[in-house]
Amino acid sequence: MSKKQKTIILTGGTKGIGESIARYFHNQGHKVLISARSDSGLAKTLGLGAKFVAADVRKLKDHRRLISKAIEWTGGVDVYINNAGFSAWRPIEDVDQAFWDEMIETNLAGTYWGCKAAAEVLKAGGAIINVASIAGKRGSANNSVYCASKFGVIGLTQALAKELGPKGIRVNAVCPVYVKSEGLMAALADKRSPTGGRDIGVYLDKFAEEAAALKRLPTGEEVAAMCYFLASEAASAVTGQSINVDCGVLPS
């Protein structure tokens, strides 16, 4: 990005990919307002230039509060990153209203409300980045609800890029494949997941060897680096894109 210090709002920023994004932007000298339902202590660890504010992404008012806090802190908002979400596998017979509502409200509605709140304050040159998934581009067994949520994130990314483009606001998404994190490991431990509840490490190694062109899986830092590029002036002509960070699992 430019040498000008920017203010970044990041949802789901206390662990996993979110933590990697927070650390990456902070290490580059930008102000990062980190949000999640509970504080992991990351902002305190990062120190000056990082701030934690609790929020529930399912609530539009919470996104607006994050923006208010950021403006109080630094005077403005330059980049809004919608990362909050979770993964879980369920065959259709195990999907109930509660599971559907939690997944869709968090992964899809939570992203939409973040976009809406950001669109109200971002100026020309501002950027919105949504963390989707390659599951938003292809379906997989026992994953219908998660896929629906991430297909939706890609759809709203494309639509809002068209809508907000005339204002000079860019909207893009990143689509990671498996990135090793506490949340992913917990999801893969379920017998309804592709591992069948068996050895997760063996499954991921085999997946990388058989499905990834690079014979490995991406890291959280590599996802963060793509977010950083999309937030930068180097990506000034890039909007409406959903870019895979997947080591060549799904060439597109």
Buried (B, 14 or more C-beta within 10 A) or exposed (E): BEEEEBBBBBBBBBBBBBBBBBBBBBBBEBBBBBBBEEBBEBBEEBEEBBBBBEBBBBBBEBBBBBBBBBBEBBEBBBBBBBBBBBBBBBEEEEBEEEEBEBBBBBBBBBBBBBBBBBBEBBEEBBBBBBBBBBBBBEEEEBBBBBBBBBBBBBBBBBEBBEBBEEEBBBBBBBBBBBBBBEBBBBBBEBEBBBBEEEEBEEBBBEBBEEBBEEEEBBBBBBBBBBBBBBBBEEBEEBBBBBBBBBBBBBEE
